[in-house]
């Protein structure tokens, strides 16, 4: 079962994210993510949504896909 946003509540206030394939990175407020996507949003699905405008997100190559990592 994937980790969901609600499970991070009380553990952290910011979620640090980075693309595994390029230099994109940033910090996102957990309360805003929950308000925008709901507490049941799985982190893998959130990663796909957040990588949506990455030029590598739509690539068919398995060696160059966008990959959002949380920390």
C-alpha positions as CSV (number, residue, x, y, z in Angstrom):
1,X,0.0,0.0,0.0
2,X,1.5,3.4,-1.0
3,X,2.2,6.1,1.5
4,X,-0.5,8.8,1.5
5,X,-0.3,12.5,2.3
6,X,-2.3,12.0,5.6
7,X,0.4,9.7,6.9
8,X,2.9,12.6,6.8
9,X,0.7,15.0,8.8
10,X,2.3,15.7,12.1
11,X,5.7,14.4,10.9
12,X,6.7,17.3,8.6
13,X,5.5,20.6,7.3
14,X,7.4,20.7,4.1
15,X,8.0,18.0,1.5
16,X,11.2,18.3,-0.4
17,X,10.9,16.9,-4.0
18,X,13.5,16.5,-6.7
19,X,13.5,15.0,-10.2
20,X,15.8,12.0,-10.5
21,X,16.6,12.9,-14.1
22,X,17.1,16.7,-14.2
23,X,18.0,19.5,-11.8
24,X,14.4,20.4,-10.9
25,X,13.8,20.5,-7.2
26,X,11.8,22.3,-4.6
27,X,9.9,22.3,-1.3
28,X,6.1,22.0,-1.0
29,X,4.0,22.8,2.0
30,X,2.2,19.7,3.2
31,X,-0.9,21.5,4.3
32,X,-1.3,23.0,0.8
33,X,-0.8,19.7,-0.8
34,X,-3.4,18.1,1.4
35,X,-5.8,21.0,0.7
36,X,-5.2,20.8,-3.1
37,X,-5.1,17.0,-3.5
38,X,-6.8,15.6,-0.4
39,X,-5.3,13.5,2.4
40,X,-5.8,10.2,0.6
41,X,-3.5,11.2,-2.3
42,X,-0.8,8.5,-2.7
43,X,2.7,9.9,-2.9
44,X,3.5,8.0,-6.2
45,X,0.5,9.5,-7.9
46,X,1.4,13.0,-6.5
47,X,4.9,12.5,-8.0
48,X,3.3,11.8,-11.4
49,X,1.1,14.9,-11.2
50,X,4.0,17.2,-10.0
51,X,6.2,16.0,-12.9
52,X,3.5,16.7,-15.4
53,X,5.2,19.7,-17.0
54,X,8.7,18.1,-17.0
55,X,10.0,17.7,-20.6
56,X,11.0,14.1,-19.7
57,X,7.6,13.2,-18.2
58,X,6.1,12.1,-21.5
59,X,9.1,10.3,-22.9
60,X,8.7,6.7,-23.9
61,X,12.3,5.9,-23.1
62,X,12.8,3.9,-19.9
63,X,16.3,5.4,-19.5
64,X,15.1,9.0,-19.4
65,X,11.7,9.2,-17.7
66,X,11.0,12.0,-15.2
67,X,11.2,10.7,-11.6
68,X,10.1,12.7,-8.6
69,X,11.8,11.8,-5.4
70,X,10.6,12.9,-2.0
71,X,12.7,13.6,1.0
